[in-house]
Amino acid sequence: MQMQKKERTLLLVFLFGILLAGSVYLYGGKEDLQAARGVVLEQESAQPAAPKGKIKVHVKGAVNTPGVYQLPSDSRVIDAIEAAGGSKTGADLDAVNLAQALEDGGQVTVPAQQTEAEAKQTLQAQEAERAGKINLNTATLDQLDTLPGIGTIRAQAILDHRQSHGRFFGVDDLQEVSGLTVKLIDQFRDKVYVE
């Protein structure tokens, strides 16, 4: 009986020691965790941010009152333009995706429409640049045959490729045509265009 009593006492002391060690471990761990959380919270609060649910967006261009505006976080481009007093007369709203969602720190630029004279000038510049050049998507065998380094066989290969693969999207697409290398294409690059 005496041995059992001694064993019980030892067992109780051992269990009490484990309980005490576990409490110290858990209490100390929570304190460290709370201290770590405090540091994170302090770091987050040191950065000024828009209030929850709000974003700031820079609106510029052809609007009545350009500037930085605070808007609800679910705002769209149209909301930013309205916050900036709406668009000016002559604003090209077709060039802007009015339904696009905004992000904090984003920027909305509303371009002005080109005047008829500006549009005509741009068109004339494009036409002048293309004057004397061959459009790879409409060129005939005879037109392609006039290019440096391109004979009848390579011209036919270009036409065959265009027929089987569809239109060219850039001059460099000619590299897909059998027998045409970058070096060869560079010989006539300034004489062709893609439209």
C-alpha positions in Angstrom: 0.0 0.0 0.0 2.8 2.3 0.9 4.3 1.9 -2.5 1.1 2.8 -4.3 0.8 6.0 -2.3 4.3 7.0 -3.2 3.7 6.2 -6.8 0.5 8.3 -6.8 2.3 11.2 -5.3 5.1 11.0 -7.9 2.5 10.7 -10.7 0.6 13.8 -9.4 3.9 15.8 -9.1 4.8 14.7 -12.6 1.3 15.7 -14.0 1.4 19.0 -12.2 4.9 19.7 -13.7 3.6 18.9 -17.2 0.5 21.1 -16.6 2.7 24.0 -15.4 5.1 23.7 -18.3 2.3 23.6 -20.8 0.7 26.7 -19.3 3.9 28.6 -19.4 4.5 27.5 -23.0 1.0 28.5 -24.1 0.9 31.8 -22.2 4.4 32.8 -23.5 3.4 31.8 -27.1 0.2 34.0 -27.0 2.2 36.9 -25.7 4.7 36.6 -28.6 1.8 36.3 -31.0 0.1 39.4 -29.7 3.4 41.3 -29.8 3.9 40.2 -33.4 0.4 41.2 -34.3 1.0 44.6 -32.8 4.0 45.1 -35.0 2.0 44.2 -38.1 -0.8 46.5 -37.1 1.6 49.3 -36.4 3.2 48.9 -39.9 -0.2 48.8 -41.6 -1.4 51.9 -39.8 1.7 53.8 -40.6 0.7 53.9 -44.3 -2.1 56.3 -45.1 -4.8 54.6 -47.2 -8.2 55.4 -48.6 -11.0 54.6 -46.2 -12.3 51.0 -46.5 -14.5 50.7 -49.5 -13.0 53.8 -51.2 -10.4 54.3 -53.9 -8.5 57.3 -55.3 -8.3 57.8 -59.0 -6.6 60.5 -61.1 -8.9 61.8 -63.9 -7.3 63.9 -66.7 -7.7 64.9 -70.3 -10.9 66.3 -71.8 -12.8 66.6 -68.6 -14.2 69.7 -67.0 -12.3 69.4 -63.7 -9.2 67.2 -63.9 -7.8 65.9 -60.6 -7.7 63.1 -58.0 -11.1 61.9 -56.8 -12.1 59.5 -54.0 -14.8 57.1 -55.2 -16.5 53.9 -54.0 -14.4 50.8 -54.6 -16.9 49.4 -57.1 -16.8 52.5 -59.4 -16.4 52.4 -63.1 -14.6 54.8 -65.5 -17.9 56.6 -66.2 -18.2 57.4 -62.5 -14.7 58.9 -62.4 -15.6 61.1 -65.5 -18.8 62.3 -63.8 -16.9 63.0 -60.6 -14.5 65.2 -62.7 -17.5 67.3 -63.8 -18.2 65.3 -66.9 -16.5 65.3 -70.3 -15.7 68.5 -72.2 -17.3 69.2 -75.6 -15.1 67.4 -78.1 -14.1 64.5 -75.8 -13.7 61.2 -77.6 -15.7 58.9 -75.2 -15.7 56.2 -77.8 -11.9 55.8 -77.2 -12.5 55.0 -73.5 -14.0 51.9 -72.0 -16.7 53.6 -69.8 -17.6 50.3 -68.2 -14.1 49.3 -67.0 -13.8 48.8 -63.3 -11.4 51.2 -61.5 -8.5 50.4 -59.1 -7.1 52.4 -56.3 -4.3 54.6 -57.6 -5.5 54.2 -61.2 -5.6 56.9 -63.9 -8.4 57.7 -66.4 -7.4 59.8 -69.5 -10.2 61.1 -71.7 -8.8 62.0 -75.1 -10.1 64.8 -77.3 -11.5 63.9 -80.7 -9.4 64.7 -83.7 -10.7 67.5 -85.8 -11.6 66.7 -89.4 -8.4 68.6 -90.5 -6.3 66.5 -88.1 -7.9 63.3 -89.2 -7.3 64.2 -92.9 -3.7 65.1 -92.1 -3.1 61.7 -90.4 -4.7 59.9 -93.4 -2.6 61.8 -95.9 0.6 61.0 -93.9 -0.3 57.3 -93.9 -1.0 57.4 -97.7 2.2 59.2 -98.3 4.1 56.6 -96.3 2.5 53.8 -98.3 2.9 55.5 -101.7 4.8 53.2 -104.0 4.6 50.3 -101.5 3.0 46.9 -102.1 0.3 45.6 -99.7 1.3 42.0 -99.0 -2.4 41.0 -98.5 -3.6 42.3 -102.0 -0.4 42.0 -104.1 -0.4 40.2 -107.4 2.2 37.9 -108.7 3.6 40.6 -110.9 3.8 43.1 -108.1 5.6 40.7 -105.8 8.0 39.8 -108.6 9.3 43.4 -108.7 10.6 43.1 -105.1 14.4 42.7 -104.7 15.4 39.1 -104.2 11.9 37.8 -105.1 11.5 36.1 -108.4 8.4 34.4 -109.8 8.9 31.2 -107.7 9.1 33.1 -104.4 6.3 35.4 -105.4 4.1 32.4 -106.1 5.2 30.9 -102.7 4.0 34.1 -101.0 0.6 33.9 -102.8 0.2 30.2 -102.0 1.0 30.9 -98.3 -1.5 33.7 -98.2 -4.1 31.5 -99.9 -3.7 28.6 -97.5 -3.0 30.5 -94.2 -4.9 33.7 -94.7 -3.8 37.3 -94.5 -0.5 38.5 -93.2 -0.5 40.6 -90.0 3.0 42.0 -90.3 5.9 42.0 -92.7 7.7 39.5 -90.4 5.0 36.9 -91.1 6.8 36.4 -94.4 9.4 34.3 -92.5 6.7 31.5 -92.5 6.9 31.3 -96.3 9.3 28.7 -97.5 12.5 30.2 -98.9 12.2 33.6 -97.3 14.8 34.5 -94.6 15.1 37.6 -92.4 18.0 38.7 -94.5 16.0 38.5 -97.7 13.0 40.2 -96.2 15.2 43.1 -95.0 16.1 43.7 -98.7 12.5 44.8 -99.5 11.0 45.6 -96.0 10.7 49.3 -96.8 8.9 48.5 -100.1 6.0 46.6 -98.6 3.3 47.0 -95.9 0.4 45.1 -94.4 -3.1 46.3 -94.2 
